[in-house]
Amino acid sequence: MRSAAGQLPVTPPHHHVVTAREALEPLYLRLALEAEARLIKAGVEAGWSADDVVDALDALRREGDQPRH
């Protein structure tokens, strides 16, 4: 089954997949990598160094990992 999100299929449950997570993981990882590449490209095109962009993305991830009060 092809997903609307891209070229990687999402495995339907009747194809020996144990969990929905297992079915979605390949697509999730591909999309996460694609999103990061696009963000880095956009930052570099805006004039930031790749290192600065990666550092900013890391900081955003850390903030996202913090519990909200």
N, C-alpha and C positions, 0 to 999 in steps of 0.2 A: 504494500500500500504506500503510495507516494504522499508526502505531506505537502501542504500548501507553503510551508516555510522554506523548502529547498529541495535539493536533489537526494538527500538521504531519506530512506524510508523509515517509517515508524512501524515496528513489528506489531502485528495484531496479536491479541492474547492467545489465539488458538495455534500459534506457531511455536510452541514449546518455550515460551517466555514465562518466567516465574512472576515478575512484578512489572507494573507500569513503568517504574523507574528504569528497569533493565531495558525495556522497549524504547524509552525516550532518551537514554543516556548518550548514544552516539550522536543524535541530532542536537541535543543540548550542548555537548562539548564542541561540536562543529560551529554552532551559532555563537557560543561564547568566544571561540577563537576568532571568528570572523568579526564580531563586534569589537574585540580588542584591537585587531588590525586596523579596522576603520577609524577607531578613536585615535590610535597612534598616527595614522596617516593624516587625519584632520588636524591634529595638534602640530605636526611637523609642517604641514602646508600653511598653518597660521603663523609659523615662525619660531615655534618652540623647538628645543632639541628633543630628540627621541628619548634621551635619558630623563629630561624634565617631564615629558608626557608620561613615561612609565612610572616615575616617582609619584606623579599626581594620581594616576590610576591606582597605584598601591595604597596611597593614603585614602582614597575614596573607598576602597575595599575594606580597609581597617575600620573606617568610620561605620561602614555598613555592618560590620561584625560586632559593633558595640551595642549593648542593650539600650533600648530607648526608655526614657523615664517619663 
